[in-house]
Amino acid sequence: MDRISELAERLGRKLGARGEQVVTAESCTGGGIAEAITRIPGSSAWFEAGFVTYSNAQKTRQLGVAPELFTRVGAVSSEVVEAMVRGAQAGSGARYAVAVSGVAGPDGGSVEKPVGTVWIAWGDGERVFSRCEWFGGDRQAVRRKTVESALTGLLQLLDKENQQMG
């Protein structure tokens, strides 16, 4: 089993044990996180929905991201991925969420946001966390590393909650 499938399987065990669901809101990965999750047998018990909102218009239409954010900070920003998390949670009813927006390349980069720049956000139903990553490699590598980081972050979020409860 590859690393991404292993992460998705671990996520499923943790969410299944809690009786909770996760939702994804994806741009640069084009549904790759949802695909990794649904590779796992029984994922319908803990995967609620996946939004693939590649265009800014769809981020607004499907997830309620305020259009002025794109003008002010751009689609690849903490503000946008955090809004995507909140919109995905509201639209699905899932407690946990992950959202990604980035520049996978080979085009589209800038000095401020070079190819490989990805913002990822995670939500637990109360709080939303985000961070910027830079992944080297070609388009496929950037997308694969983004999926891996998104799943790892969800697992870390669940582990932190377990530590706080214990």
Secondary structure, DSSP 8 states (H G I E B T S, - for coil): --HHHHHHHHHHHHHHHHT--EEEEESTTTTHHHHHHHTSTTGGGTEEEEEE--SHHHHHHHH---HHHHHHT-SSSHHHHHHHHHHHHHHH--SEEEEEEE--SSS---SSS-TTEEEEEEE-SS-EEEEEEE--SSHHHHHHHHHHHHHHHHHHHHHHHHHHH-
